[in-house]
């Protein structure tokens, strides 16, 4: 997974578990793409302080993911839903493989329900 996308997903899922100050600093640097110097000036802390807090926040968010796995589960379910969409298109066509498409849809949807 691409670096920014990974960080954004981790923040989307676990950002509310950070303190308000951590969110403010993390959003400035990672989400709003401010430089460390710009964020430091805007937030009234040192450049090193911004760097350290972003690093700690990133580590914290990654630890939450290791323990809870919500982003991984989300991405897996998204992939399976995209497969269901493609199978549904197959099922709409006058293809003799309709029964196979429907069985695969049932299998995928069953796996998703089991994970939830």
C-alpha positions in Angstrom: 0.0 0.0 0.0 1.3 3.4 -0.9 2.7 5.5 2.0 0.3 8.4 2.0 -2.7 6.2 1.4 -1.7 3.9 4.3 -1.2 6.8 6.6 -4.5 8.4 5.6 -6.4 5.1 6.1 -4.8 4.5 9.5 -5.7 8.0 10.5 -9.3 7.6 9.2 -9.7 4.4 11.3 -7.8 5.3 14.5 -7.3 9.1 14.5 -10.0 9.7 17.0 -7.9 7.7 19.5 -5.1 10.4 19.4 -5.2 13.5 21.6 -6.5 16.7 20.1 -2.9 18.1 20.0 -1.6 14.9 18.3 -4.4 15.1 15.7 -3.6 18.8 15.0 0.1 18.1 14.4 -0.5 14.9 12.4 -3.1 16.5 10.2 -0.9 19.5 9.5 2.1 17.4 8.3 0.5 14.2 6.9 -2.9 15.2 5.7 -2.4 18.9 4.8 1.2 18.2 3.6 2.8 21.1 5.5 6.5 21.0 6.0 7.8 20.4 9.5 8.9 24.0 9.6 5.5 25.3 8.5 3.7 23.1 11.0 6.1 24.1 13.8 5.5 27.8 13.1 1.8 27.4 12.8 1.5 25.4 16.0 4.1 27.2 18.1 6.4 24.3 18.7 9.9 23.3 17.5 10.5 21.6 14.2 12.0 18.7 16.1 8.9 18.6 18.3 6.7 18.3 15.2 8.9 15.5 13.8 8.9 13.6 17.0 5.1 13.9 17.5 4.4 12.8 13.9 6.7 9.8 14.3 5.0 8.8 17.7 1.5 9.2 16.2 2.5 7.1 13.2 3.9 4.4 15.5 0.7 4.6 17.6 -1.6 4.3 14.6 0.4 1.3 13.3 0.2 -0.4 16.7 -3.6 0.0 16.7 -3.7 -1.6 13.3 -1.4 -4.5 14.5 -3.8 -5.2 17.4 -7.2 -4.5 15.7 -6.6 -5.1 12.0 -9.5 -2.9 10.9 -7.7 -1.4 7.9 -6.6 -4.8 6.6 -10.2 -6.2 7.1 -11.6 -3.1 5.3 -9.3 -3.5 2.3 -10.1 -7.2 2.1 -13.8 -6.7 2.2 -13.5 -3.9 -0.4 -11.6 -6.2 -2.7 -14.3 -8.9 -2.3 -17.1 -6.5 -3.0 -15.4 -5.4 -6.2 -15.3 -9.1 -7.2 -19.0 -9.4 -6.4 -19.7 -6.4 -8.6 -17.9 -8.0 -11.5 -19.7 -11.3 -10.9 -23.0 -9.6 -10.8 -22.3 -8.1 -14.2 -21.5 -11.7 -15.4 -24.8 -12.9 -13.9 -26.7 -10.2 -15.9 -25.2 -11.4 -19.2 -26.9 -14.2 -21.2 -23.9 -16.4 -20.4 -24.4 -20.1 -19.6 -22.1 -19.7 -16.7 -24.7 -17.8 -14.7 -25.0 -20.5 -12.0 -21.2 -20.5 -11.4 -21.3 -16.7 -11.0 -24.1 -16.9 -8.5 -22.3 -19.7 -6.5 -19.1 -17.5 -6.3 -21.2 -14.5 -5.2 -22.7 -16.7 -2.4 -19.3 -17.9 -1.4 -17.8 -14.4 -1.2 -20.7 -12.9 0.6 -20.6 -15.8 3.1 -16.9 -15.1 3.8 -17.7 -11.4 4.3 -20.5 -12.2 6.7 -18.3 -14.6 8.7 -15.6 -11.9 9.1 -18.1 -9.5 10.4 
